[in-house]
Amino acid sequence: MFGKNPVRKQELSPLGNLRVKKVFQTIQGEGPEAGRPAVFVRLWGCNLQCWFCDTDFEGDHMACTPGDLKKAVEEECRSPDKLIVLTGGEPLRQNIVPFCELMLREGWDIQIETAGTLWVDGLEHLFGATRDGQLSMVCSPKTPTLNMKAWQYATAWKYLCNAHETKFSPAGIPQMLDRSGRYQALASPRALTPVYLQPVEMSSGHYEPMETSSLNEFIQSETVAACIRYGHRLSVQTHKFLGLE
């Protein structure tokens, strides 16, 4: 949406009814589950406006009960590997607890992708519960502060690394990556929670093609250097290389 989306408040249906943009089978292209077949559930709307976001989570959408969404996931799934990726937009804008409870009981693994600014009460009880499926949460901060519950229950951190919005210089990216190192010290003093650094792909819609190419190369090289410097893990959007959604 490149920061042009409406900022939407949290809407928590008591019954867990959800606004869903799209449900589709693909390969998870990034983070700790990269390479794994997954059914993506893209939820509608976001509470943030990120200028680098290239995902369409607005416009037409479906209103689903947890049971409706379960049926849609099962119909879309073409793999024996039962992984659901709850993404958006911002999935914690809506009450995903009833849907997660339902799918965990059915043996599905669920990965939540969140920016970490919101929380849904009751979700904490699903982490580490004795169930057939497993719940995980990748937190990708976009703001200086996080919701304390999101901070507490994140099972992995993913930081998007890009040049400074207004000043493209060699000092810009290391400064942002230094901040990632400090977040890691806060999030996991014993380094038990993995941290992924992911280079942002700058769009040719923002810059001239030649400038965009050299800038992306610079971002990638600095991200690799920071992974080596801090011992973090590199996350590359492999689905884009493969032409997948």
Residue pairs with C-beta under 8 A, 6 or more apart in sequence:
1 46
1 49
1 50
1 53
1 54
1 55
1 56
1 57
1 58
2 51
2 52
2 53
2 54
2 203
2 205
3 49
3 50
3 51
3 52
3 53
4 49
5 45
5 46
5 49
5 53
5 57
5 58
6 45
6 58
7 46
7 47
7 48
7 49
8 45
8 46
8 47
8 93
9 47
9 93
10 47
10 92
10 93
10 94
10 118
11 19
11 93
11 94
12 94
12 95
12 120
13 94
13 95
14 95
15 65
15 66
15 98
16 65
16 66
16 95
16 96
16 97
16 98
16 99
17 63
17 64
17 65
17 66
17 95
18 43
18 63
18 64
18 66
18 69
18 94
18 95
18 96
18 99
19 43
19 44
19 45
19 61
19 62
19 63
19 64
19 94
20 41
20 42
20 43
20 44
20 61
20 62
20 63
20 64
20 69
20 72
21 42
21 43
21 44
21 56
21 57
21 58
21 59
21 60
21 61
21 62
21 88
21 89
22 40
22 41
22 42
23 39
23 40
23 41
23 42
23 69
23 72
23 73
23 76
24 39
24 40
24 42
24 76
24 245
25 37
25 38
25 39
25 40
25 76
25 77
25 78
25 79
26 37
26 38
26 40
26 239
26 244
26 245
27 35
27 36
27 37
27 38
27 238
27 239
27 242
27 244
28 34
28 35
28 36
28 37
28 38
28 83
28 85
28 111
28 239
29 237
29 238
29 239
29 240
29 242
29 244
30 158
30 196
30 198
30 235
30 236
30 237
30 238
30 239
31 111
31 113
31 138
31 156
31 158
31 196
31 198
31 235
32 111
32 136
32 138
32 155
32 156
32 194
32 196
33 83
33 85
33 111
34 235
34 236
34 238
35 238
36 81
36 83
37 79
37 81
37 83
38 81
38 83
38 84
38 85
38 111
39 73
39 76
39 77
39 83
39 84
39 85
40 84
40 85
40 87
40 245
41 69
41 73
41 84
41 85
41 86
41 87
41 91
42 55
42 57
42 87
42 88
42 89
43 57
43 86
43 87
43 88
43 89
43 90
43 91
43 93
43 94
43 96
44 57
44 58
44 61
44 88
44 89
45 57
45 58
45 88
45 89
45 90
45 93
46 53
46 57
46 88
46 89
46 90
46 93
47 90
47 93
47 117
47 118
48 90
48 115
48 117
48 142
48 143
50 142
51 165
52 160
52 162
52 200
52 202
52 203
54 201
54 203
55 88
55 89
57 88
57 89
62 68
62 72
64 72
66 98
66 99
66 102
67 102
69 99
70 99
70 102
70 103
70 106
73 84
73 103
73 108
82 106
82 107
82 108
82 109
82 133
83 108
83 109
83 110
83 111
84 103
84 108
84 109
84 110
84 111
85 110
85 111
85 113
86 96
86 100
86 110
86 111
86 112
86 113
87 113
88 113
90 114
90 115
90 117
90 118
91 112
91 113
91 114
92 112
92 114
92 117
92 118
92 119
92 120
92 123
92 150
93 118
94 120
95 120
96 112
96 120
96 123
97 120
97 121
97 122
97 123
97 126
100 110
100 123
100 126
100 135
101 126
103 110
103 133
104 110
104 126
104 129
104 131
104 132
104 133
104 134
104 135
105 131
105 132
105 133
106 132
106 133
107 132
107 133
108 133
109 133
109 134
109 135
109 136
110 133
110 134
110 135
110 136
111 136
111 137
111 138
112 135
112 136
112 137
112 138
113 137
113 138
113 140
114 137
114 138
114 139
114 140
114 150
115 139
115 140
115 141
115 142
115 143
116 139
116 140
116 141
116 143
116 146
116 147
116 150
116 151
116 154
117 142
117 143
117 145
117 146
117 147
117 150
118 147
118 150
119 147
119 149
119 150
123 149
123 153
124 149
124 152
124 153
126 135
127 135
127 137
127 153
127 155
129 135
136 155
136 156
137 150
137 153
137 154
137 155
137 156
138 154
138 155
138 156
138 157
138 158
138 196
139 146
139 150
139 151
139 154
139 156
139 157
139 158
140 157
140 158
140 159
140 160
141 157
141 159
141 183
142 160
151 186
151 187
154 187
154 193
155 193
156 193
156 194
156 195
156 196
157 183
157 184
157 187
157 193
157 194
157 195
157 196
158 195
158 196
158 197
158 198
158 235
159 177
159 180
159 183
159 195
159 196
159 197
159 198
160 198
160 199
160 200
161 173
161 176
161 177
161 180
161 197
161 198
161 199
161 200
161 219
161 222
161 223
161 226
162 173
162 176
162 199
162 200
162 202
162 219
163 172
163 173
163 202
163 215
163 218
163 219
164 172
164 173
164 175
164 176
168 215
170 218
170 222
173 218
173 219
173 222
173 223
173 226
174 222
174 226
177 197
177 222
177 223
177 226
177 229
177 230
180 195
180 197
180 226
180 230
180 232
181 226
181 229
181 230
183 195
184 191
184 193
184 195
184 230
184 232
187 193
187 195
188 195
191 231
194 232
194 233
195 230
195 232
195 233
196 232
196 233
196 234
196 235
197 223
197 226
197 227
197 232
197 233
197 234
197 235
198 223
198 234
198 235
198 236
198 237
199 216
199 219
199 220
199 223
199 236
200 219
201 216
201 237
201 240
202 212
202 215
202 216
202 219
203 212
204 212
206 212
207 215
223 234
224 234
226 232
227 233
227 234
239 245
